[in-house]
Amino acid sequence: MTHSEMKQYDTQVAIVGAGIIGLSCAYYLAQAGYSVTVIDQGKVGAACSFGNCGYVCPSHVLPLTEPGVVSQGLKSLLQPRSAFRLKLQLRPSFYSWLWQFARRCNHKQMMTSASHLLSILDLSRNEYNHLFQDQSLQAQWKESGLLYVLQTQKGVDEFSETDKLLSDNFATKAEFIDSSVLSSFEPALRSDLAGAFYYPNDASLKPDQFSSALAKSLTQRGVQFIENCQLDKVHKSKGRIESIETSCGTVRAQQFIFATGAWSRSLEQELGCKVPVEPAKGYSVTIKSPIDGPQKPILFPEHRVGITPFEDSLRLGSMMEFVGFDSNIPKHRIKQLFESAKPYLINTLAEDYQHSWMGWRPMTWDSLPIIGYVPSLDNALLATGHNMLGITLAPATGKLVAEIITGKKTSIDISAFSPYRF
Ligand SMILES: Cc1cc2nc3c(=O)[nH]c(=O)nc-3n(C[C@H](O)[C@H](O)[C@H](O)COP(=O)(O)OP(=O)(O)OC[C@H]3O[C@@H](n4cnc5c(N)ncnc54)[C@H](O)[C@@H]3O)c2cc1C
């Protein structure tokens, strides 16, 4: 494209990144009456927000920064098939991120992060109730809870401690399902499992369908989407962004939101601030709904794999690999997903899979999202770093961003999510 062919777009709010976070921000801002333009270097909703497990899980209050995670990570250097995996890399920024992460893997920091997560999880769960009253948003929304199934008594005993911690400190209580009644509770499960914990307030949706539904509804409301359009440069003047230069032209706006997920660190130079987000790769495989397959979303914590049943398909998802932006999907990882679920299900899942997928989660070192104004830029907001909870936290993030931009008091205290903390 020559300079004279470059387009110019004028809008009130420009959003960079059309994952679930950018889309949610667009939704709440359009509702507040703003004209919004969303750009993405790829397709709408096609990155990490596409093939994930789709849990909306307020039960995930505890952050990844738990005691013991560091030793697991170190062991994984020698165990390439471990669900949690680290690979040595040449980037110094990766080691600085790991160091900050490791420092927080203790009980005190875990409880502090969990208390901040609790407030945004609650807000988001409530927002989901309002959101799905909008009949145009069809995304296989199911309020059928989340079942954590344990194979061994040791697993049950360990998970009981987590459940007690959640219930004593965060009012997040599960119902214990004894092994004798487990297979009547979820008939797809084997009868020799040790037990399960059921979190009734959790829910699920089909993530790609949710992004498409939001994008369709937003397009009808006049939101403009520009796909295959990469942010190249930010033009600043007097502590404000005046415009952004993209591969499709110049976008001028009053406010700019950067919802760039795992790629957020690449903005550091342009925005002049730290955005320590690391990509953590996960995989899923989606097969045709098996006969007598699970009806409820299920997690198997001992094998670190999750299952989500959709209307005509079933998804298995797992793994967390700190391997940089490596998009390879090794066959053995997909096989491992099937193998991990096998000890729990009556029927073996057919491996003639429909679709295998990988996505990069946007990970922060304190397990908290980054929401708020960029230091030293009056009209630039970050909405990123949602770790393993982007689908769960999307509506709260959209609502909070709209509240910040409209100058309202935010629904919850967001100081812990501030970009200033870096
Ligand atoms: C296996 C797996 C299972 C998961 N399961 C769950 C779950 O059950 N529940 C849950 O809550 N979360 C889950 N997650 C996490 C969730 O998927 C992410 O937290 C979420 O998708 C992040 O959304 P996002 O919008 O920030 O990022 P993305 O969806 O990755 O979107 C970011 C967008 O920004 C665009 N972008 C980046 N840089 C630029 C640029 N310079 N110019 C233009 N565009 C740019 C990208 O193209 C991309 O489309 C899971 C993740 C994985 C991998």
The ligand as a MOL file (V3000), in Angstrom:
LIG
                    3D

  0  0  0     0  0            999 V3000
M  V30 BEGIN CTAB
M  V30 COUNTS 53 58 0 0 0
M  V30 BEGIN ATOM
M  V30 1 C -6.0450 -24.6520 26.5090 0
M  V30 2 C -6.6490 -23.3930 27.0970 0
M  V30 3 C -7.8140 -23.4790 27.8380 0
M  V30 4 C -8.3610 -22.3350 28.4290 0
M  V30 5 N -9.5450 -22.4330 29.0840 0
M  V30 6 C -10.1010 -21.3310 29.6430 0
M  V30 7 C -11.3490 -21.4490 30.3170 0
M  V30 8 O -11.9440 -22.5150 30.3900 0
M  V30 9 N -11.8650 -20.3220 30.8840 0
M  V30 10 C -11.2180 -19.1160 30.8360 0
M  V30 11 O -11.7100 -18.1580 31.4290 0
M  V30 12 N -10.0580 -18.9710 30.1500 0
M  V30 13 C -9.4830 -20.0500 29.5590 0
M  V30 14 N -8.3010 -19.9430 28.8880 0
M  V30 15 C -7.6200 -18.6350 28.8500 0
M  V30 16 C -8.2630 -17.7090 27.8250 0
M  V30 17 O -8.3520 -18.3970 26.5930 0
M  V30 18 C -7.4430 -16.4210 27.6640 0
M  V30 19 O -7.2110 -15.8450 28.9370 0
M  V30 20 C -8.1830 -15.4040 26.7830 0
M  V30 21 O -8.5400 -15.9720 25.5490 0
M  V30 22 C -7.3380 -14.1510 26.5530 0
M  V30 23 O -8.1190 -13.2710 25.7630 0
M  V30 24 P -7.4630 -11.9880 25.1000 0
M  V30 25 O -8.5410 -11.2610 24.3860 0
M  V30 26 O -6.6680 -11.2490 26.1240 0
M  V30 27 O -6.3630 -12.5920 24.1000 0
M  V30 28 P -6.5290 -13.1630 22.6050 0
M  V30 29 O -7.7750 -13.9080 22.4330 0
M  V30 30 O -5.2550 -13.8520 22.2990 0
M  V30 31 O -6.6790 -11.8410 21.7510 0
M  V30 32 C -5.6350 -10.8900 21.6050 0
M  V30 33 C -5.7650 -10.3260 20.2020 0
M  V30 34 O -4.8620 -9.2280 20.0520 0
M  V30 35 C -4.4040 -9.2310 18.7130 0
M  V30 36 N -3.1560 -8.4530 18.6510 0
M  V30 37 C -2.0550 -8.6440 19.4030 0
M  V30 38 N -1.1100 -7.7470 19.0560 0
M  V30 39 C -1.6290 -6.9770 18.0730 0
M  V30 40 C -1.1320 -5.8890 17.2890 0
M  V30 41 N 0.1000 -5.3950 17.4650 0
M  V30 42 N -1.9370 -5.3480 16.3370 0
M  V30 43 C -3.1950 -5.8260 16.1430 0
M  V30 44 N -3.7100 -6.8480 16.8470 0
M  V30 45 C -2.9450 -7.4270 17.8010 0
M  V30 46 C -4.2080 -10.7120 18.4120 0
M  V30 47 O -4.2230 -10.9820 17.0280 0
M  V30 48 C -5.4050 -11.3490 19.1280 0
M  V30 49 O -6.5060 -11.5580 18.2720 0
M  V30 50 C -7.7260 -21.0690 28.2750 0
M  V30 51 C -6.5670 -20.9770 27.4870 0
M  V30 52 C -6.0240 -22.1160 26.9060 0
M  V30 53 C -4.7900 -21.9900 26.0590 0
M  V30 END ATOM
M  V30 BEGIN BOND
M  V30 1 1 1 2
M  V30 2 1 2 3
M  V30 3 2 2 52
M  V30 4 2 3 4
M  V30 5 1 4 5
M  V30 6 1 4 50
M  V30 7 2 5 6
M  V30 8 1 6 7
M  V30 9 1 6 13
M  V30 10 2 7 8
M  V30 11 1 7 9
M  V30 12 1 9 10
M  V30 13 2 10 11
M  V30 14 1 10 12
M  V30 15 2 12 13
M  V30 16 1 13 14
M  V30 17 1 14 15
M  V30 18 1 14 50
M  V30 19 1 15 16
M  V30 20 1 16 17
M  V30 21 1 16 18
M  V30 22 1 18 19
M  V30 23 1 18 20
M  V30 24 1 20 21
M  V30 25 1 20 22
M  V30 26 1 22 23
M  V30 27 1 23 24
M  V30 28 2 24 25
M  V30 29 1 24 26
M  V30 30 1 24 27
M  V30 31 1 27 28
M  V30 32 2 28 29
M  V30 33 1 28 30
M  V30 34 1 28 31
M  V30 35 1 31 32
M  V30 36 1 32 33
M  V30 37 1 33 34
M  V30 38 1 33 48
M  V30 39 1 34 35
M  V30 40 1 35 36
M  V30 41 1 35 46
M  V30 42 1 36 37
M  V30 43 1 36 45
M  V30 44 2 37 38
M  V30 45 1 38 39
M  V30 46 1 39 40
M  V30 47 2 39 45
M  V30 48 1 40 41
M  V30 49 2 40 42
M  V30 50 1 42 43
M  V30 51 2 43 44
M  V30 52 1 44 45
M  V30 53 1 46 47
M  V30 54 1 46 48
M  V30 55 1 48 49
M  V30 56 2 50 51
M  V30 57 1 51 52
M  V30 58 1 52 53
M  V30 END BOND
M  V30 END CTAB
M  END
